[in-house]
Amino acid sequence: MPGWMVRTVFLLNSWVIRALVVFSFAAHVTIVFLAGVRRRRAIGLPITILWAANQLGRWAATYALSKLALGSTPQELELVTLWGAFLLLHAAGPDNITAYSLEDNVLSTRQKVEMILQVSGAAFAMYKNIVIRSGSGTMVWISSFMFIMGIFKYWERAKAMQLANLENLRSSIKKKKETRRRRSLRNIRRPSSSKHDNDEEALLVAHGLLDITKGAFVDSSINEHQIPVYAGRRREIFPKSGWGMMYKVVDMELSLMYDILYTKAAMVHTWHGYAMRAASPFATSMAFMLFWFDSKQGQRMTDVLITYVLLGGTVLLDIIWLLRAVASTWTYSFLNDRPHLWVHHALLCSGKWRQLHRSIVSLDPSLILAKEPSSYRKWSGKIGQYNLLHECTRDKDQRTREYLSSVVKKVASEGMWMEYEYHNLRGIHISQDFKKKLLDCIWDYMYLAYPVEDMEEVEEEEKKKKEAEKKPKLLMMLPEHHNVENIRKLEEALDFLPEFQESILIMHIATDIVFMYTKFEQNAASSKSKDNVKMIKALSDYMMFLVAVRPTMLPGLKLRSLYEATKEALAKIWSK
């Protein structure tokens, strides 16, 4: 190959690395500011930008790390080595997002190999600069600082994803000691009676009940002897009249579960996580100052500007992550679970943490828009609507309501289009009255499931059991009785209940038919009855939306074929 061609290829490769480094940083910043959108939305332009930044940023970091050894001069190689540490930091991702979906938390062999290659690329560039070419002392120190931080944060991301894997989460719940569960129940905070800081109070209570929520997410039930303890504590925390606080606590619990499944919260709020957040701003500031005073002789102005942007941006982000970690209610929960430590008494008992929390929260830019700092944790209150009979009885060409939906239908997958059509377009915002009635209904069922135990009734039941034990058990000795008893147990074991999705389909169709045949009575009914009908209809359509569009949100088997078979059968009946 001619010499000019070699030089051209080499020059292009070196500028490709510069472009990829800048692109990786831009993608990293985009992810930082758009990560919160993922908490509330499943589809839309911001979500698309976030997904693209996540995918392209990861690709840019991987590709650039594989080309780090390129550099025409020792000075260029020194900067490229430093960029490798930044690329590793970008690949580690920000604190407020680790996974785009639950499937991302299941680390495949390909992902593990990719992680090893990324770390190896940065390590090789460090080795080549320090050992082979004997780089300058200042740049070696700067690169070493950033490389160690990159390695640690990369490990944090991998560990957080591993902990967020539902299988690992289930295993950790089973291994958790009962003594700690009891201790956490005792430490649950009671909601304050005042309306001041109501959302913050709900969030702190939610932290205390998070073990129960985790168990519900992974279908891990609590022991029978723990049920009265949980039930009694729940009644103590939530009086029946306080439905509003209970709703907020449930809202916050789901938000905390999002933190566990999709962010680095499980790793940030540990001793080493706090230590890293405290040390990072000082380390990056020191690196910035060292680079500021270091000689720039032999370095391109473009490379120097890129390095300043990377260092300055990293310092600002590290300060943000430190302030977020200190002001987070996760920190309150972390200290609250360790009452014997001096930090607990120094920060919680003295009220200094609350003062610090309010001071940091007052810096939140959302306050300029008159928003509550914790508003990002609240559910929007929007539910999707999907009516099976309506879908089966109308023309397929009229399925979309607007031009944009038809465009989404053509360019996106069926699942994404259904999410956009039946949630973004047809979804409704439920009222406070709707929430109250639904929560009251659930509350009544909870009281039936865990009734308040009367001590006299308990003593009476124990007396009856003792008397029954004293009676002769001749009947139990007969072989015929054993056979009958075994047959009865077998019948009970084989008496399977219908799957949850099947129950929803049955109730949804039955609800529509009942309302269809009682239209005249509904028109003559009172306004209160009409409101109740609307609520029932909205709830029925929402449950059907979960079956058709979001089956992964429902417990039990994901019987997609059952929904499709039912839809086809109804369409055939209508065509006749």
C-alpha positions in Angstrom: 0.0 0.0 0.0 1.4 3.5 -0.9 2.7 5.6 1.9 0.1 8.5 1.3 -2.7 6.0 1.6 -1.4 4.6 4.9 -1.1 8.2 6.2 -4.6 9.0 5.1 -6.1 5.9 6.7 -4.2 6.7 9.9 -5.4 10.3 9.9 -9.0 9.3 9.3 -8.8 6.8 12.2 -7.4 9.3 14.6 -10.2 11.8 13.8 -12.8 9.0 14.0 -11.6 8.5 17.6 -12.0 12.2 18.4 -15.5 12.2 16.9 -16.5 9.1 18.8 -15.2 10.5 22.1 -17.3 13.6 21.7 -20.3 11.6 20.5 -20.0 9.3 23.6 -19.9 12.3 25.9 -22.9 13.8 24.2 -24.9 10.6 24.4 -23.9 10.2 28.1 -25.2 13.7 28.9 -28.4 13.1 26.9 -29.0 9.9 28.9 -28.5 11.8 32.2 -31.1 14.4 31.4 -33.7 12.0 29.7 -33.4 9.1 32.1 -36.3 10.3 34.2 -38.6 10.1 31.2 -38.3 6.3 31.2 -40.0 6.3 34.6 -43.3 7.4 33.2 -43.5 6.7 29.5 -43.1 3.6 27.4 -43.2 5.3 24.0 -42.7 8.7 22.5 -40.1 11.0 21.0 -38.1 11.5 24.3 -38.1 7.7 24.8 -36.9 7.2 21.3 -34.1 9.7 21.8 -33.1 8.0 25.1 -33.1 4.6 23.5 -31.0 5.9 20.6 -28.5 7.6 22.9 -28.3 4.5 25.0 -27.6 2.2 22.1 -25.3 4.5 20.0 -23.4 5.7 23.1 -22.6 2.1 24.1 -21.5 1.3 20.5 -19.4 4.5 20.3 -17.6 3.6 23.6 -17.0 0.0 22.6 -15.6 0.9 19.1 -13.5 3.8 20.3 -11.9 1.7 23.1 -10.9 -0.9 20.6 -8.9 1.9 18.6 -7.2 3.6 21.5 -3.7 2.5 20.7 -3.7 4.9 17.7 -1.7 8.1 18.1 0.9 9.7 15.8 2.9 11.4 18.7 3.5 10.6 22.3 1.6 13.7 23.3 -1.5 12.6 21.3 -1.2 9.1 22.8 -1.2 10.6 26.3 -4.5 12.4 25.7 -6.0 9.4 23.9 -5.1 7.3 27.0 -7.0 9.8 29.2 -10.0 9.7 26.8 -10.0 5.9 27.3 -10.7 6.4 31.0 -13.6 8.8 30.1 -15.0 6.3 27.6 -15.0 3.7 30.4 -16.9 6.2 32.6 -19.5 6.8 29.8 -19.8 3.0 29.3 -20.5 2.6 33.0 -23.5 4.9 32.6 -25.0 7.5 35.0 -26.4 6.8 38.4 -30.0 7.4 37.3 -30.2 4.6 34.8 -28.5 1.2 34.2 -31.1 -0.7 32.2 -33.6 0.3 29.5 -35.7 -2.8 30.1 -35.9 -5.7 32.5 -34.2 -7.9 29.9 -31.1 -5.8 30.1 -30.5 -6.9 33.7 -29.9 -10.5 32.5 -26.3 -10.3 31.5 -25.7 -12.5 28.5 -22.3 -14.0 27.6 -22.0 -11.5 24.8 -22.5 -8.6 27.2 -19.9 -10.0 29.6 -17.4 -10.4 26.8 -18.1 -6.8 25.7 -17.5 -5.5 29.2 -14.2 -7.4 29.4 -13.1 -6.0 26.0 -14.0 -2.4 27.0 -11.9 -2.6 30.2 -9.1 -4.4 28.3 -9.0 -1.6 25.7 -8.6 1.1 28.2 -6.1 -0.9 30.2 -4.0 -1.6 27.1 -3.8 2.1 26.2 -2.7 2.8 29.8 0.0 0.1 29.6 1.2 1.4 26.2 1.5 5.0 27.4 3.0 4.3 30.8 5.3 1.2 30.3 6.2 1.2 26.6 6.4 5.0 25.9 7.0 6.3 29.4 4.4 9.0 29.4 4.8 12.3 31.4 4.2 12.1 35.1 1.3 14.5 35.3 -0.7 12.8 32.5 0.0 9.4 34.0 -1.5 10.6 37.3 -4.6 12.2 35.6 -5.2 9.0 33.5 -4.7 6.8 36.6 -7.3 8.8 38.6 -9.9 8.6 35.9 -9.1 5.0 35.0 -9.6 3.8 38.6 -12.9 5.7 38.8 -14.0 4.2 35.5 -13.2 0.7 36.6 -15.1 1.1 39.9 -18.2 2.7 38.3 -18.2 0.1 35.5 -18.2 -2.6 38.2 -21.0 -0.8 40.0 -23.2 -0.9 36.9 -22.6 -4.6 36.3 -23.3 -5.4 40.0 -26.4 -3.2 40.0 -27.8 -5.0 36.9 -27.0 -8.3 38.5 -28.9 -7.4 41.7 -31.8 -6.1 39.7 -32.2 -9.4 37.9 -35.6 -10.8 39.2 -34.1 -14.2 39.8 -31.3 -12.8 41.9 -33.8 -10.5 43.7 -35.9 -13.5 44.6 -32.9 -15.4 46.0 -31.8 -12.4 48.1 -35.3 -12.1 49.6 -35.3 -15.8 50.6 -31.8 -15.5 52.2 -32.7 -12.4 54.1 -32.9 -13.1 57.8 -36.2 -12.9 59.7 -34.6 -10.8 62.4 -33.8 -8.0 60.0 -37.4 -8.1 58.7 -38.8 -7.7 62.2 -36.3 -4.9 62.8 -37.4 -3.1 59.6 -41.0 -3.4 60.7 -40.3 -1.8 64.0 -38.4 1.0 62.2 -41.3 1.9 59.8 -42.0 5.5 60.0 -45.6 6.7 60.8 -47.0 9.3 58.5 -47.3 12.7 60.0 -50.7 14.2 60.6 -49.8 17.5 59.1 -49.9 18.2 55.4 -46.4 19.7 55.3 -44.0 17.5 53.4 -46.7 14.9 52.8 -45.0 13.4 49.8 -41.7 13.2 51.7 -43.4 11.4 54.6 -45.0 9.0 52.2 -41.7 8.2 50.6 -40.1 7.5 54.0 -42.9 5.2 55.0 -42.6 3.4 51.6 -38.9 2.7 52.4 -40.0 0.9 55.5 -42.5 -1.3 53.7 -40.2 -2.0 50.7 -39.5 -5.6 51.7 -43.2 -6.5 51.2 -43.2 -4.8 47.8 -40.1 -6.7 46.7 -41.7 -9.9 47.7 -44.8 -9.1 45.6 -42.7 -8.3 42.5 -41.0 -11.7 42.6 -44.0 -13.7 43.9 -42.3 -14.4 47.2 -44.9 -14.8 49.9 -44.2 -14.1 53.6 -44.4 -16.7 56.3 -47.8 -17.4 57.8 -46.7 -16.5 61.3 -45.5 -13.1 60.0 -48.9 -12.2 58.5 -50.5 -10.9 61.8 -47.4 -8.8 62.5 -47.6 -7.2 59.0 -51.3 -6.8 59.2 -51.3 -5.2 62.7 -48.4 -2.8 61.7 -50.3 -1.9 58.5 -53.4 -1.0 60.4 -51.3 1.1 62.8 -49.7 3.0 60.0 -52.7 3.4 57.8 -56.0 4.1 59.6 -59.0 3.3 57.3 -59.8 7.0 56.8 -56.3 7.7 55.5 -56.7 6.4 52.0 -54.8 9.4 50.5 -51.6 8.6 52.4 -51.9 4.9 51.5 -52.2 5.8 47.9 -49.2 8.0 48.0 -47.2 5.3 49.8 -48.1 2.7 47.1 -47.1 5.3 44.5 -43.7 5.8 46.2 -43.1 2.1 46.7 -43.5 1.5 42.9 -41.1 4.4 42.3 -38.6 2.8 44.7 -38.9 -0.5 42.9 -38.1 1.4 39.7 -34.9 2.6 41.3 -33.9 -0.9 42.2 -34.7 -2.4 38.8 -33.5 0.4 36.5 -30.9 2.5 38.3 -27.7 2.1 40.4 -29.6 2.7 43.7 -28.8 -0.7 45.1 -25.0 0.1 44.7 -25.0 3.8 45.3 -26.5 3.5 48.8 -23.9 1.3 50.3 -20.7 2.2 52.2 -18.5 1.9 49.2 -21.1 3.7 47.0 -21.1 6.7 49.4 -17.3 6.7 49.6 -17.0 6.7 45.8 -19.5 9.6 45.5 -17.7 11.6 48.2 -14.3 11.0 46.6 -15.2 11.4 42.9 -15.7 15.2 42.8 -12.3 15.8 44.6 -10.5 13.3 42.3 -11.9 14.8 39.1 -11.3 18.4 40.3 -7.7 17.4 41.1 -7.4 15.9 37.6 -8.8 19.1 36.1 -6.4 21.3 37.9 -3.4 19.1 37.1 -4.3 19.2 33.4 -4.8 23.0 33.6 -1.3 23.5 34.8 0.3 20.8 32.7 2.2 21.8 29.5 0.2 21.7 26.3 3.3 21.7 24.0 2.9 19.4 21.1 -0.9 18.9 21.5 -3.5 20.1 19.1 -5.9 22.8 20.3 -8.9 20.6 19.3 -7.6 17.8 21.6 -7.1 20.1 24.5 -10.6 21.6 24.1 -12.1 18.1 24.0 -10.2 17.1 27.2 -11.4 20.3 29.0 -15.0 19.5 28.1 -14.7 15.9 29.3 -13.0 16.9 32.6 -15.3 19.9 33.3 -18.5 17.8 32.4 -17.3 15.0 34.6 -16.7 17.3 37.6 -20.2 18.8 37.3 -21.8 15.4 37.0 -19.9 14.0 40.0 -21.1 16.9 42.1 -24.7 16.3 41.0 -24.4 12.5 41.9 -23.0 13.4 45.3 -25.8 15.9 46.1 -28.4 13.4 44.9 -27.0 10.6 47.0 -26.8 12.8 50.2 -30.3 14.2 49.8 -31.9 10.9 48.7 -34.4 9.2 51.1 -32.5 6.0 50.3 -29.8 7.5 52.5 -32.3 8.1 55.3 -33.4 4.5 55.0 -29.8 3.3 55.0 -29.1 5.1 58.2 -32.4 4.3 59.8 -31.6 0.5 59.4 -28.4 1.1 61.4 -29.5 2.7 64.7 -26.4 1.7 66.6 -24.0 3.7 64.4 -22.8 7.2 65.5 -23.8 8.5 62.0 -27.5 7.6 62.8 -27.5 9.8 65.9 -25.4 12.5 64.3 -27.6 13.0 61.3 -31.1 11.5 61.9 -31.7 12.0 65.6 -30.4 15.5 65.5 -32.4 16.4 62.5 -29.4 17.5 60.5 -30.1 15.2 57.6 -33.5 16.9 57.1 -31.9 20.3 57.1 -29.3 19.1 54.6 -32.0 17.4 52.5 -34.1 20.6 52.3 -31.0 22.7 51.5 -30.1 20.4 48.6 -33.7 20.0 47.4 -34.0 23.8 47.2 -31.4 23.8 44.4 -33.7 21.6 42.3 -34.4 23.4 38.9 -38.0 21.9 39.0 -38.9 24.5 41.7 -38.6 27.2 39.1 -41.5 25.5 37.3 -43.5 25.4 40.6 -43.1 21.6 40.7 -42.6 19.5 43.8 -39.1 18.0 43.8 -40.6 14.5 44.4 -43.2 14.9 41.7 -41.1 12.8 39.3 -41.8 9.9 41.6 -45.6 10.2 41.3 -47.7 8.2 38.8 -49.3 10.4 36.1 -52.7 8.7 36.8 -53.1 7.8 33.1 -54.4 4.3 32.2 -54.7 2.7 28.8 -58.1 1.7 27.3 -58.7 -1.3 25.2 -62.2 -2.7 24.5 -62.2 -6.2 23.0 -65.8 -6.1 21.7 -65.3 -2.7 20.1 -62.1 -3.9 18.4 -63.8 -6.9 17.0 -66.9 -5.1 15.7 -65.4 -2.2 13.8 -63.6 -1.8 10.5 -59.9 -2.5 10.7 -59.2 0.6 8.6 -60.6 2.8 11.3 -58.4 1.5 14.1 -56.2 4.6 14.2 -57.5 8.0 15.2 -54.9 10.4 13.8 -52.3 10.7 11.1 -49.3 10.3 13.5 -50.7 7.0 14.8 -50.9 5.6 11.2 -47.3 6.7 10.7 -46.2 4.9 13.9 -48.2 1.8 12.8 -46.2 1.7 9.5 -42.7 2.3 10.9 -42.9 0.6 14.4 -43.7 -2.8 15.6 -47.2 -3.9 16.5 -46.5 -3.8 20.2 -45.1 -0.2 20.0 -48.1 1.0 17.9 -50.6 -0.6 20.3 -48.8 1.1 23.2 -49.0 4.5 21.4 -52.6 4.0 20.2 -54.3 2.6 23.3 -52.3 4.4 26.0 -51.0 7.6 24.6 -54.0 8.4 22.5 -57.0 6.6 24.0 -55.7 6.5 27.6 -57.6 8.5 30.3 -56.6 10.2 33.5 -58.5 8.8 36.5 -60.0 11.1 39.0 -59.4 11.3 42.8 -62.9 9.8 43.3 -61.9 6.9 41.1 -58.8 6.3 43.1 -60.6 6.6 46.5 -63.3 4.1 45.5 -60.8 1.6 44.1 -58.6 1.8 47.1 -61.6 1.5 49.5 -62.6 -1.7 47.7 -59.1 -3.1 48.0 -58.9 -2.0 51.6 -62.1 -3.9 52.4 -60.8 -7.1 50.9 -57.6 -6.7 52.9 -59.6 -6.4 56.1 -61.4 -9.6 55.2 -58.2 -11.4 54.4 -56.5 -10.3 57.6 -59.3 -9.6 60.2 -58.5 -8.1 63.6 -58.0 -11.0 66.0 -60.2 -11.1 69.0 -58.3 -12.7 72.0 -61.5 -14.3 73.3 -62.3 -15.9 70.0 -58.7 -17.2 69.8 -59.0 -18.7 73.2 -62.3 -20.3 72.3 -60.8 -21.8 69.2 -57.9 -23.3 71.2 -60.3 -24.9 73.7 -62.3 -26.5 70.9 -59.1 -27.9 69.4 -58.0 -29.4 72.7 -61.5 -31.0 73.2 -61.4 -32.5 69.8 -57.9 -34.0 70.5 -59.3 -35.7 73.6 -62.1 -37.4 71.7 -61.5 -41.0 70.4 -60.3 -41.1 66.9 -61.8 -44.5 65.9 -63.1 -43.0 62.7 -59.7 -41.8 61.7 -58.3 -45.3 62.1 -60.7 -46.8 59.5 -59.0 -47.5 56.1 -62.2 -46.3 54.4 -61.8 -42.9 56.0 -58.2 -42.6 54.9 -59.2 -43.4 51.3 -62.0 -40.8 51.3 -59.7 -38.2 52.9 -57.0 -38.9 50.3 -59.5 -38.6 47.4 -60.8 -35.3 48.8 -57.3 -33.9 49.1 -56.5 -35.0 45.5 -59.6 -33.4 44.2 -58.8 -30.2 45.9 -55.2 -30.2 44.6 -56.4 -30.9 41.0 -59.2 -28.3 41.2 -57.2 -25.6 39.3 -58.5 -22.1 39.1 -58.6 -20.3 35.8 -55.6 -18.3 34.8 -55.7 -14.6 35.8 -55.8 -13.5 32.1 -58.7 -15.9 31.5 -60.6 -14.4 34.4 -60.0 -10.9 33.0 -61.3 -11.9 29.6 -64.5 -13.4 31.1 -65.2 -10.5 33.4 -64.4 -7.9 30.6 -66.8 -9.5 28.1 -69.5 -10.0 30.8 -69.2 -6.4 31.9 -69.7 -5.1 28.4 -72.7 -7.4 27.8 -74.4 -6.3 31.1 -73.9 -2.6 30.3 -75.2 -3.2 26.8 -78.4 -4.8 28.0 -79.0 -2.2 30.8 -78.5 1.0 28.7 -82.1 2.1 29.3 -81.7 1.7 33.1 -78.4 3.6 33.0 -79.9 6.6 31.3 -82.6 6.8 34.0 -80.1 6.3 36.8 -78.8 9.0 39.1 -75.6 10.9 38.3 -73.8 8.9 41.1 -74.8 5.6 39.5 -73.6 6.9 36.1 -70.3 7.8 37.5 -69.9 4.3 39.0 -70.7 2.8 35.6 -68.0 4.9 34.0 -65.5 3.9 36.6 -66.3 0.2 36.2 -66.1 0.5 32.4 -62.8 2.3 32.6 -61.3 -0.3 34.9 -62.6 -3.1 32.7 -61.0 -1.6 29.6 -57.8 -1.0 31.5 -57.5 -4.6 32.6 -58.2 -5.7 29.0 -55.4 -3.2 27.9 -53.0 -5.0 30.2 -54.0 -8.4 28.6 -53.7 -7.1 25.0 -50.8 -4.6 25.3 -48.8 -5.3 28.5 -49.3 -8.9 29.4 -45.9 -8.9 31.3 -47.5 -6.7 34.0 -50.0 -9.5 34.9 -49.3 -12.4 37.2 -49.5 -16.0 36.1 -48.9 -17.5 32.7 -48.7 -15.1 29.7 -51.4 -16.7 27.6 -51.2 -14.5 24.5 -52.8 -17.3 22.5 -55.9 -17.3 24.7 -56.4 -13.5 24.0 -55.9 -14.0 20.3 -58.2 -17.0 20.1 -60.9 -15.1 22.0 -60.6 -12.1 19.7 -60.8 -14.3 16.6 -63.9 -16.2 18.0 -65.7 -12.9 18.7 -64.8 -11.5 15.2 -66.3 -14.7 13.6 -69.4 -14.4 15.6 -69.8 -10.7 14.6 -69.2 -11.5 10.9 -72.1 -13.9 10.9 
